[in-house]
Amino acid sequence: MLLLNPGPVNLTERVRRSLLQDDLCHRESEFYDLQSEARERLLATHDLDPKAWAAVLMTASGTAAVESMVAALVPERGCVLIVENGVYGERIAQICARYRVPHERVIGSWMEAPDLDAIAARLDAGAAAGRFTHLAVVHHETTTGRLNDLAGLSQLCRVRGVQILLDGVSSFGAESIDFGDSSLDAVAATANKCLHGVPGAAFVIVRRSALTRAVSRTFYLDLARLAALQDQRGTPFTPAVHAYYALVEALKEFADEGGRAARYARYAALAEQVRTGLASQGIETLLPPAVSSVVLRAYRLPRGVDYPTLHDSLKAKGFVIYAGQGDLSKTLFRISTMGNLNAADMDRLVDCFRQWQPRAQSAPSG
Ligand SMILES: Cc1ncc(COP(=O)(O)O)c(C=O)c1O
């Protein structure tokens, strides 16, 4: 079965085989070697200096990494402005509410890019309780496939001394993230999307200077505590050892294949192949390519076909597509091109849609 959902992804045989390595006790040096290698290789994906940055691992899914990041990095007397234009931006606000992290929201339409002028005005007006210290945003809003304008937001934040907390769950490893930007404090992500590992390992790449000011609001996901213990070759809890095996192998494969730029190019080619193939059959993307990620695209359902019918028919042919979220489920479907997929797979996929092509009107007989 080919998975066109936004993670978990189809594994390569190389990563799958890595799951069959020795059983490990997580209190033995072999596990700490594995953990350290995963952390080093995560930083190496973006040539980050381990003195300035830490990769903090957790046994969890991407949401936990986002939760750990925002619960730790917004100080008690700070305030985070959350940019929302989809489900995952809304989720950051839910997390902040649950932990009573001081926050305000800029709520935009799911169909629109964040309004940079409105965000600048909100940052300048300040929070009700004082000044905004942070801005939280989803890089690739998987709800619609939109790539939010990180460079534009960074510019707003840099000149105002506001630090960015980025949900990079569905972009890290493929889309460009400028870690040289002084406004970026942390990126939360997961092993089982653009890195092609298995579910069970998530992480936050965080500036060490930000960690020194971290707050402890949660027990299990306490970012600073996890970082400190992992720096000392320790772990507070039982980690998903096999997910870490797979992460390390996936990161080796990532490097062997040319790193982030190569992964971007591969996804871009597959995403465009699907887009042009479906467009030739009258199936249009929700958003133009210029504002879309290369990771996932949202498409309008073929005329007269509902999502369950489309899903079940494609599944019978070996493809799992993904529904739209909320109200979008009635009009959209989504296709992600992450994972161990190739151009021949996408040709077959596009071919499967031909059955829904509107028939040409037959000429009247007479
Ligand atoms: C942008 C974004 N953030 C967070 C998540 C949540 O990740 P998880 O389901 O691994 O908790 C997802 C999942 O697709 C996502 O796309």
The ligand as a Gaussian input file, in Angstrom:
#p B3LYP/6-31G(d) Opt

LIG

0 1
 C        1.989000      20.977000      10.924000
 C        1.651000      19.837000      11.840000
 N        1.780000      20.008000      13.169000
 C        1.502000      19.029000      14.030000
 C        1.064000      17.803000      13.590000
 C        0.728000      16.730000      14.574000
 O        1.609000      15.671000      14.457000
 P        1.302000      14.266000      15.159000
 O        0.079000      13.718000      14.514000
 O        2.556000      13.486000      14.841000
 O        1.138000      14.501000      16.607000
 C        0.902000      17.574000      12.226000
 C        0.418000      16.281000      11.722000
 O        0.218000      16.069000      10.550000
 C        1.213000      18.614000      11.333000
 O        1.071000      18.439000      10.014000

